[in-house]
């Protein structure tokens, strides 16, 4: 969900206003995904690198994510959406926010509709480091470590590899997002800044995905 700061700066507004405007985009795109029958929907809400931003912006993002949970979790629960989180739950994250995250997961854990995963204090490399540490703690011999082993020790082993990754705002990078899981995902890059992104842009990206030929390293027979 990229481009919030640039969107605000183009309008002569504080960067935080871009994050606020992005909430409407998130809910519209999430509802659009749910209408299409998408079963797993993951967003990059706060990265391990975002701590490097100005302190006032970091504080805003932490409070903003808490605000979204407080205001939207009941609405999502009513839509049969299951809320999950992936990322490091460490002492840098305020305890009150960790509590809100736990409450959202508990409230929605039995829901059977779309699974809405929020990558918070998340980094793809950090996830792999943490997975390796857990494998080492489990004393699994090197000779027994396979791709399936690593997948089992990721933050959410139940999450399937994404079919499609969409990045907004004209940036052509993965930026440390789901590095292991995106190995065979289709990538779509949109020029639209996130606060202007809506479900019709999601639909267009999915249509582009549907028109692609996914071979997974093999050859498609004619």
C-alpha atoms as a printed R data frame, in Angstrom:
    type eleno elety resid chain resno       x       y       z
1   ATOM     1    CA   UNK     A     1   0.000   0.000   0.000
2   ATOM     2    CA   UNK     A     2   2.511   2.553  -1.222
3   ATOM     3    CA   UNK     A     3   2.261   6.247  -2.030
4   ATOM     4    CA   UNK     A     4   0.482   7.702   1.000
5   ATOM     5    CA   UNK     A     5   3.187  10.243   1.770
6   ATOM     6    CA   UNK     A     6   3.579  11.360  -1.839
7   ATOM     7    CA   UNK     A     7  -0.186  11.672  -2.218
8   ATOM     8    CA   UNK     A     8  -0.294  14.023   0.773
9   ATOM     9    CA   UNK     A     9   2.718  16.050  -0.356
10  ATOM    10    CA   UNK     A    10   1.190  16.567  -3.803
11  ATOM    11    CA   UNK     A    11  -1.820  18.090  -2.073
12  ATOM    12    CA   UNK     A    12   0.272  20.205   0.293
13  ATOM    13    CA   UNK     A    13  -0.809  18.134   3.290
14  ATOM    14    CA   UNK     A    14   1.166  16.475   6.104
15  ATOM    15    CA   UNK     A    15   2.329  12.941   5.232
16  ATOM    16    CA   UNK     A    16   0.069  11.541   7.936
17  ATOM    17    CA   UNK     A    17  -2.980  12.731   5.987
18  ATOM    18    CA   UNK     A    18  -2.019  10.291   3.251
19  ATOM    19    CA   UNK     A    19  -2.157   7.398   5.704
20  ATOM    20    CA   UNK     A    20  -5.577   8.551   6.892
21  ATOM    21    CA   UNK     A    21  -6.864   8.728   3.309
22  ATOM    22    CA   UNK     A    22  -5.469   5.256   2.667
23  ATOM    23    CA   UNK     A    23  -7.890   3.721   5.171
24  ATOM    24    CA   UNK     A    24 -10.814   4.243   2.790
25  ATOM    25    CA   UNK     A    25  -8.816   2.604   0.012
26  ATOM    26    CA   UNK     A    26  -8.079  -0.377   2.222
27  ATOM    27    CA   UNK     A    27 -11.709  -0.944   3.147
28  ATOM    28    CA   UNK     A    28 -12.944  -0.498  -0.433
29  ATOM    29    CA   UNK     A    29 -10.360  -2.912  -1.863
30  ATOM    30    CA   UNK     A    30 -10.941  -5.401   0.952
31  ATOM    31    CA   UNK     A    31 -14.683  -5.374   0.302
32  ATOM    32    CA   UNK     A    32 -14.036  -5.792  -3.426
33  ATOM    33    CA   UNK     A    33 -11.791  -8.785  -2.772
34  ATOM    34    CA   UNK     A    34 -14.447 -10.302  -0.517
35  ATOM    35    CA   UNK     A    35 -17.121  -9.813  -3.195
36  ATOM    36    CA   UNK     A    36 -14.952 -11.660  -5.718
37  ATOM    37    CA   UNK     A    37 -14.540 -14.620  -3.381
38  ATOM    38    CA   UNK     A    38 -10.842 -14.034  -2.674
39  ATOM    39    CA   UNK     A    39  -9.965 -16.274   0.281
40  ATOM    40    CA   UNK     A    40  -6.670 -14.734   1.439
41  ATOM    41    CA   UNK     A    41  -5.834 -11.017   1.362
42  ATOM    42    CA   UNK     A    42  -2.597  -9.729   2.880
43  ATOM    43    CA   UNK     A    43  -1.467  -6.104   3.291
44  ATOM    44    CA   UNK     A    44   1.877  -4.608   4.292
45  ATOM    45    CA   UNK     A    45   0.858  -2.225   7.088
46  ATOM    46    CA   UNK     A    46   4.153  -1.544   8.903
47  ATOM    47    CA   UNK     A    47   7.590  -2.903   8.059
48  ATOM    48    CA   UNK     A    48  10.613  -3.558  10.227
49  ATOM    49    CA   UNK     A    49  12.259  -0.720   8.273
50  ATOM    50    CA   UNK     A    50   9.470   1.760   9.062
51  ATOM    51    CA   UNK     A    51  10.993   2.369  12.508
52  ATOM    52    CA   UNK     A    52  13.551   4.516  10.663
53  ATOM    53    CA   UNK     A    53  10.925   7.077   9.719
54  ATOM    54    CA   UNK     A    54  10.562  10.344  11.681
55  ATOM    55    CA   UNK     A    55   9.406   9.589  15.248
56  ATOM    56    CA   UNK     A    56   6.191  11.575  14.863
57  ATOM    57    CA   UNK     A    57   5.226   9.537  11.771
58  ATOM    58    CA   UNK     A    58   6.051   6.259  13.537
59  ATOM    59    CA   UNK     A    59   3.848   7.281  16.486
60  ATOM    60    CA   UNK     A    60   1.054   8.192  14.089
61  ATOM    61    CA   UNK     A    61   1.274   4.846  12.267
62  ATOM    62    CA   UNK     A    62   1.206   2.879  15.519
63  ATOM    63    CA   UNK     A    63  -1.800   4.816  16.808
64  ATOM    64    CA   UNK     A    64  -3.461   4.684  13.390
65  ATOM    65    CA   UNK     A    65  -3.258   0.915  13.169
66  ATOM    66    CA   UNK     A    66  -4.745   0.660  16.652
67  ATOM    67    CA   UNK     A    67  -7.532   3.041  15.607
68  ATOM    68    CA   UNK     A    68  -8.385   0.939  12.546
69  ATOM    69    CA   UNK     A    69  -8.651  -2.191  14.682
70  ATOM    70    CA   UNK     A    70 -10.904  -0.458  17.188
71  ATOM    71    CA   UNK     A    71 -13.200   1.013  14.527
72  ATOM    72    CA   UNK     A    72 -13.238  -1.749  11.913
73  ATOM    73    CA   UNK     A    73 -12.899  -5.119  13.621
74  ATOM    74    CA   UNK     A    74 -16.607  -5.440  14.455
75  ATOM    75    CA   UNK     A    75 -17.537  -4.515  10.874
76  ATOM    76    CA   UNK     A    76 -15.109  -7.103   9.505
77  ATOM    77    CA   UNK     A    77 -16.371  -9.671  11.993
78  ATOM    78    CA   UNK     A    78 -19.920  -9.135  10.730
79  ATOM    79    CA   UNK     A    79 -18.651  -9.763   7.183
80  ATOM    80    CA   UNK     A    80 -17.287 -13.154   8.330
81  ATOM    81    CA   UNK     A    81 -13.703 -11.930   7.792
82  ATOM    82    CA   UNK     A    82 -10.939 -13.589   9.796
83  ATOM    83    CA   UNK     A    83  -8.170 -11.218  10.931
84  ATOM    84    CA   UNK     A    84  -4.602 -12.483  11.283
85  ATOM    85    CA   UNK     A    85  -1.232 -10.819  11.864
86  ATOM    86    CA   UNK     A    86   2.281 -11.743  10.755
87  ATOM    87    CA   UNK     A    87   5.436 -10.057  11.983
88  ATOM    88    CA   UNK     A    88   7.544  -9.627  15.066
89  ATOM    89    CA   UNK     A    89   5.648  -9.046  18.285
90  ATOM    90    CA   UNK     A    90   8.417  -7.453  20.274
91  ATOM    91    CA   UNK     A    91   8.791  -4.822  22.967
92  ATOM    92    CA   UNK     A    92   9.094  -1.971  20.467
93  ATOM    93    CA   UNK     A    93   5.423  -2.493  19.646
94  ATOM    94    CA   UNK     A    94   3.233  -0.875  22.343
95  ATOM    95    CA   UNK     A    95   1.569  -3.390  24.635
96  ATOM    96    CA   UNK     A    96  -1.838  -1.835  24.068
97  ATOM    97    CA   UNK     A    97  -1.504  -2.396  20.313
98  ATOM    98    CA   UNK     A    98  -0.428  -6.011  20.819
99  ATOM    99    CA   UNK     A    99  -3.507  -6.429  23.008
100 ATOM   100    CA   UNK     A   100  -5.750  -5.025  20.240
101 ATOM   101    CA   UNK     A   101  -4.170  -7.412  17.745
102 ATOM   102    CA   UNK     A   102  -4.824 -10.391  20.009
103 ATOM   103    CA   UNK     A   103  -8.419  -9.274  20.570
104 ATOM   104    CA   UNK     A   104  -9.064  -8.968  16.810
105 ATOM   105    CA   UNK     A   105  -7.664 -12.433  16.152
106 ATOM   106    CA   UNK     A   106  -9.676 -14.007  18.968
107 ATOM   107    CA   UNK     A   107 -12.888 -12.234  17.927
108 ATOM   108    CA   UNK     A   108 -12.676 -13.407  14.308
109 ATOM   109    CA   UNK     A   109 -10.830 -16.722  14.586
110 ATOM   110    CA   UNK     A   110 -13.893 -18.868  13.813
111 ATOM   111    CA   UNK     A   111 -14.942 -16.844  10.765
112 ATOM   112    CA   UNK     A   112 -14.913 -18.767   7.510
113 ATOM   113    CA   UNK     A   113 -14.842 -16.016   4.889
114 ATOM   114    CA   UNK     A   114 -11.868 -14.055   3.627
115 ATOM   115    CA   UNK     A   115  -8.711 -14.218   5.750
116 ATOM   116    CA   UNK     A   116  -7.376 -10.672   6.130
117 ATOM   117    CA   UNK     A   117  -3.702 -10.852   7.103
118 ATOM   118    CA   UNK     A   118  -1.951  -7.711   8.304
119 ATOM   119    CA   UNK     A   119   1.846  -7.730   8.014
120 ATOM   120    CA   UNK     A   120   2.825  -5.544  10.967
121 ATOM   121    CA   UNK     A   121   6.394  -4.989  12.132
122 ATOM   122    CA   UNK     A   122   7.121  -7.392   9.318
123 ATOM   123    CA   UNK     A   123  10.109  -7.952   7.047
124 ATOM   124    CA   UNK     A   124  10.676 -10.830   4.648
125 ATOM   125    CA   UNK     A   125  14.288 -11.282   5.729
126 ATOM   126    CA   UNK     A   126  13.324 -11.027   9.398
127 ATOM   127    CA   UNK     A   127  10.743 -13.769   8.862
128 ATOM   128    CA   UNK     A   128  13.375 -16.060   7.360
129 ATOM   129    CA   UNK     A   129  15.847 -15.293  10.172
130 ATOM   130    CA   UNK     A   130  13.181 -16.050  12.763
131 ATOM   131    CA   UNK     A   131  12.262 -19.269  10.953
132 ATOM   132    CA   UNK     A   132  15.900 -20.391  10.936
133 ATOM   133    CA   UNK     A   133  16.180 -19.646  14.645
134 ATOM   134    CA   UNK     A   134  13.089 -21.736  15.414
135 ATOM   135    CA   UNK     A   135  14.408 -24.592  13.309
136 ATOM   136    CA   UNK     A   136  17.689 -24.422  15.225
137 ATOM   137    CA   UNK     A   137  15.836 -24.340  18.563
138 ATOM   138    CA   UNK     A   138  13.935 -27.445  17.454
139 ATOM   139    CA   UNK     A   139  17.306 -29.151  16.840
140 ATOM   140    CA   UNK     A   140  16.277 -30.369  13.408
141 ATOM   141    CA   UNK     A   141  19.320 -31.923  11.654
142 ATOM   142    CA   UNK     A   142  20.509 -30.043   8.584
143 ATOM   143    CA   UNK     A   143  20.011 -33.129   6.436
144 ATOM   144    CA   UNK     A   144  16.284 -33.111   7.256
145 ATOM   145    CA   UNK     A   145  15.652 -29.452   6.430
146 ATOM   146    CA   UNK     A   146  13.593 -29.061   3.262
147 ATOM   147    CA   UNK     A   147  11.482 -26.313   1.733
148 ATOM   148    CA   UNK     A   148   8.501 -27.776   3.589
149 ATOM   149    CA   UNK     A   149  10.431 -27.536   6.843
150 ATOM   150    CA   UNK     A   150  11.111 -23.843   6.328
151 ATOM   151    CA   UNK     A   151   7.493 -23.179   5.358
152 ATOM   152    CA   UNK     A   152   6.319 -24.820   8.594
153 ATOM   153    CA   UNK     A   153   8.391 -22.360  10.644
154 ATOM   154    CA   UNK     A   154   7.250 -19.157   8.953
155 ATOM   155    CA   UNK     A   155   5.013 -16.737  10.860
156 ATOM   156    CA   UNK     A   156   1.791 -18.302   9.533
157 ATOM   157    CA   UNK     A   157   2.361 -21.778   8.064
158 ATOM   158    CA   UNK     A   158  -1.326 -22.012   7.131
159 ATOM   159    CA   UNK     A   159  -1.119 -19.069   4.733
160 ATOM   160    CA   UNK     A   160  -0.845 -20.256   1.110
161 ATOM   161    CA   UNK     A   161   1.692 -18.700  -1.231
162 ATOM   162    CA   UNK     A   162   0.106 -15.661  -2.909
163 ATOM   163    CA   UNK     A   163  -1.103 -15.996  -6.470
164 ATOM   164    CA   UNK     A   164  -0.791 -12.263  -7.042
165 ATOM   165    CA   UNK     A   165   1.110  -9.364  -5.495
166 ATOM   166    CA   UNK     A   166   0.036  -5.797  -6.294
167 ATOM   167    CA   UNK     A   167   2.211  -2.795  -5.507
168 ATOM   168    CA   UNK     A   168   0.915   0.720  -5.960
169 ATOM   169    CA   UNK     A   169   2.452   4.151  -6.671
170 ATOM   170    CA   UNK     A   170   4.746   3.239  -9.554
171 ATOM   171    CA   UNK     A   171   7.438   1.559  -7.458
172 ATOM   172    CA   UNK     A   172   8.894  -1.574  -9.063
173 ATOM   173    CA   UNK     A   173  10.265  -3.373  -6.021
174 ATOM   174    CA   UNK     A   174   9.148  -6.115  -3.648
175 ATOM   175    CA   UNK     A   175  10.670  -4.180  -0.733
176 ATOM   176    CA   UNK     A   176  11.206  -7.100   1.634
177 ATOM   177    CA   UNK     A   177   7.605  -8.323   1.452
178 ATOM   178    CA   UNK     A   178   6.900 -12.081   1.716
179 ATOM   179    CA   UNK     A   179  10.238 -12.971   0.131
180 ATOM   180    CA   UNK     A   180   9.817 -16.726   0.576
181 ATOM   181    CA   UNK     A   181   6.120 -16.820  -0.268
182 ATOM   182    CA   UNK     A   182   6.352 -14.728  -3.466
183 ATOM   183    CA   UNK     A   183   8.699 -17.143  -5.262
184 ATOM   184    CA   UNK     A   184   6.145 -17.982  -7.984
185 ATOM   185    CA   UNK     A   185   3.624 -15.184  -7.520
186 ATOM   186    CA   UNK     A   186   2.523 -12.969 -10.383
187 ATOM   187    CA   UNK     A   187   3.477  -9.327  -9.832
188 ATOM   188    CA   UNK     A   188   1.415  -6.317 -10.897
189 ATOM   189    CA   UNK     A   189   2.730  -2.784 -10.456
190 ATOM   190    CA   UNK     A   190   0.245   0.082 -10.530
191 ATOM   191    CA   UNK     A   191   1.019   3.769 -11.063
192 ATOM   192    CA   UNK     A   192  -1.918   4.708  -8.822
193 ATOM   193    CA   UNK     A   193  -1.017   6.122  -5.403
194 ATOM   194    CA   UNK     A   194  -2.575   4.045  -2.637
195 ATOM   195    CA   UNK     A   195  -5.092   6.682  -1.384
196 ATOM   196    CA   UNK     A   196  -6.565   6.740  -4.921
197 ATOM   197    CA   UNK     A   197  -6.590   2.943  -5.312
198 ATOM   198    CA   UNK     A   198 -10.062   1.383  -5.383
199 ATOM   199    CA   UNK     A   199 -11.687  -1.984  -6.050
200 ATOM   200    CA   UNK     A   200 -11.809  -1.324  -9.810
201 ATOM   201    CA   UNK     A   201  -8.006  -1.156  -9.787
202 ATOM   202    CA   UNK     A   202  -7.952  -4.463  -7.914
203 ATOM   203    CA   UNK     A   203 -10.314  -5.973 -10.480
204 ATOM   204    CA   UNK     A   204  -8.058  -4.765 -13.313
205 ATOM   205    CA   UNK     A   205  -5.008  -6.326 -11.650
206 ATOM   206    CA   UNK     A   206  -6.834  -9.632 -11.205
207 ATOM   207    CA   UNK     A   207  -7.931  -9.544 -14.850
208 ATOM   208    CA   UNK     A   208  -4.282  -9.040 -15.854
209 ATOM   209    CA   UNK     A   209  -3.341 -11.970 -13.633
210 ATOM   210    CA   UNK     A   210  -5.995 -14.174 -15.252
211 ATOM   211    CA   UNK     A   211  -4.566 -13.449 -18.689
212 ATOM   212    CA   UNK     A   212  -1.087 -14.676 -17.738
213 ATOM   213    CA   UNK     A   213   0.333 -18.157 -18.263
214 ATOM   214    CA   UNK     A   214   1.687 -19.587 -15.011
215 ATOM   215    CA   UNK     A   215   4.179 -22.386 -15.700
216 ATOM   216    CA   UNK     A   216   6.108 -22.708 -12.413
217 ATOM   217    CA   UNK     A   217   9.306 -23.423 -14.318
218 ATOM   218    CA   UNK     A   218   7.661 -25.974 -16.590
219 ATOM   219    CA   UNK     A   219   6.292 -25.856 -20.133
220 ATOM   220    CA   UNK     A   220   2.663 -25.405 -21.084
221 ATOM   221    CA   UNK     A   221   1.454 -27.938 -23.622
222 ATOM   222    CA   UNK     A   222  -0.494 -26.494 -26.550
